[in-house]
């Protein structure tokens, strides 16, 4: 019975963590470029139960009672990188990646991050930056150096391959980044980081568009209700076992 308590409580912990993931997804359903998360749960290793109550020829022999699951545990939280809807804004500093790939930005600490949120604007220095003030990086086609994209007061145009033209002259190309599955992780503020070396690859971009969140609100609500039911079921198991243990301690063997 004690083992059963541990099994039910492990289910409570897993469902609580799943609820937090779903809540975060719903909170970012309108966040441009956001990619939803999914909680992966796996079983603890099963254990074999046996005893020596069986007697053969006057001797106690081992008999196997069967396997017992020790419940579930949190395996990992993975990000679903499916394409989000692309909507037109008409703003020249808005960009949306159609397919795989990330924009590369540089924080004030000099560290590089990656994002799918292409809502950029020009700061007082004339640099193209994201909503967090991180500089958008591009390859200078004249020097071949990777540096912040400096737009100044120029008219900005961008083709589908990410080539940036200022007043009709090509000056930069977006520093795109591609990663294999599992090589990139979230760090907050709609940014990602990775210890792996990114590949450039062929990335297609649309100017005057933004990519919306890939979170499906209806699916998340259904998942939330299922999670709540599972939590309540485990909760009732714990409550029933607690009441049974209480009776075992206070009533069984009581002299009347």
N, C-alpha and C positions, 0 to 999 in steps of 0.2 A: 504493500500500500504506500509506503514511503517512496518507493521508486515511482509509483504512479503520480505522486505529487510533483516530483522533479520533472517528469515528462510533461505534465499539464502546465507547469510554470514555465518551462522552456518554450512551450507554445505561446504563452502570454507575452514573453519577451520578444519573440519573433514577430508576432502580430502588432505589437506596439511599435517596433522599428519600421514595419511595413506602413503603418498608419502615418508615421512621420515623413516617409518618402512620398506617399501619396499627397499629403498636405502641402509639401514643398512643391510638388508638380502643379497642383491646382493654384497655388499662390503665384506661380510663374507662367500661367496659361496665356497671359498677354505680354510676356516679356519677349521682345524681338530676339531671334536667334537662339532661344533657350532650347535645350535638349532634355527631355524627360528622363528620369531615373527609374530603375526597377530593382527591387530587392530580391536576391537569390538566397534561398534557404536550402539546407541539406540536412540529412539525418545524422545523428550520432551513430557510431558503430553499434550494431546490435550485440547483446551479450547472451550467452547460453546459460539457462537456468537448469540446475540439476540438484538432486538430493540423494540421500542414502537411506531412505525410509523403506525401500523394498528389501525384503529378506528372502534369500535363496539358500537352501541347505543350512539354515541356521546362521547365515552371515548377511550383513547389510551390503548390498551392492548398489552401485551408482545407476541412477536412472535419469535420463534427460527429460526435462519438462517442456523444452522448446525455447525459441528465441524471444527476447524482450527488447523492444526499442526503447532507447533512453531519451527519445524526443527529438526535437529539431534545434538547429543552431543557425545563426546568420553566416552565410558564406561570403557574400560580397554585394556591393551596390554597383550595378553597371549602368552606363549611360546609353540610351538608345539614340543613335545618330541618324535616324530617318529624316528625310527631307521635310522641312516645314513649308507651309503655304507661302508663296512669294506674291507680295502685293505692291502695287505701284504707288509711289509717293510724289514723283515728279521733282524731287529735290536732288540737285546735282551731286551733293556730297553723301547721298545714300547709295549703298551698294549691297547687293545680295548675291551670295554664291549659290549657283544652281548645280547641285551634285556634291561631290566630296571636296574637302579642303577647308582651310582656315585662313583668316587674315592674321598677320603677325603684327603685334604691337609691342612697344617697349615702355616699361614703367619708369617712374622717376628713380628707382633703384638700379636702373640699367639692365634689369632682367627682362627676358623676352617671354611674352605670353601669346596665347592664341585664342581667337574668338570667331564666332559666326555672326555676331551682331555688327552689321555694317552701317549703323547710324552714326556717321562721322560728321564732324564740323571743323571749321578752320579757327584756330586760336589766335591770340593777339600777335603771336610770332609768325603767323602765316603757315603753321604746320597743320597737317590733317591729323586730328586726334579723335579718340572715341569719347563716349560719355563720361568716362572716368578720368579723362585728361591724359591717357596714355598715347604716345606718338605712334601713328600708323607707319609701318616700315615698307619701303619699296627699294627696288634696285635702280640706282641712277644709271641710265642707259649710256651716259657719256663717260663715267668713271668706273662703272660696273661695281660700285660700292653699295652695300646695304645701309640705308640711312633713312631718317624721318622724311616723309614726303612733304616738301615745302611748296605750298600752292601760292602763297602771297595773295595778290589781288587778281591773279590770272583766272581766265575762264577754263574750267576743268572739264575734260572729256575723257571717257574711258571706253575701250572696246570690250568685246566679250572675253578676250584673253587676259584682261587686266592691264593692258598698256595704257598709261596715263599721258594725255596730251594737255599741255598748258598753252593756251592761245594758239592752238593748232599744231604745236611742235611737241613731239614725243620727248618726255623728260624722265619718266619713271615707269616701272612696272611693279605692281603689287608683289610683295614678298609672300607668296602663298606657301602653305605648309600642308603636307599630307602625312598621316600616321597610320600604322597598322592597328588593328583592334587590340585594345588593352594597353596601348602605349601612352595614352593621354588621360589626364584626370582633371576634375574640376577643382578650382581654388577659390571660387566666389567671384562676385561682380561680373558674372557671365564670361569668365575667363578660364582658360585651361593652361596647364603646364605639362611638360614632359621632359624626361631625362634622355629620351631617344633622339637620334638625329632625324629631323624631318626630311622628306623628299619633296621636291617641287611639284612634279606631275603636271597634268593638264587640268587647270581649274577654270571653270566658266563663271563669269560674273556679269551682273546686270546693273547698269547705272540707273538711278532714279527708282530703285526698288528696295524693299527690305524683306528679309525672311522672318516670318512669324514663328512662334513657338510650335513645336511638333506635338505638344500635349493635346490629347483628345479628352475633352472635359467629360463627355458622357462615359467613356471607358473608365476614366479615373473615378467617377462617382460610383459606378457599378463595383469597381474593385474596392472602394472604401466600404460599401455596404457589406460585401463579402468578408472583408477583414474584420469588421465590427461583429458579425455573426460568429466568426471563428473565435474571436476574443471572448465573447460571451459564453460560448460552449466550453472553452477551457476554464473560464471563471467558475462556471457551475460545477465542473468536475472537481476543482480545488475546494469549493465550498462543501460539496457532498463528502469528499474524503476527510475534510476537517471535522465535520459533524460526526462521521463514523469513528474517527480516532478519539473524539471527545467522549463518545459513548463507551468506547473500549476502555478508556482510562477510568471513567467515573462509575460505570455500571457493571461491567463484566467482573465477576469475582466479588461483587459486593455482598456482604453477609446480610441476609434479610431475616 
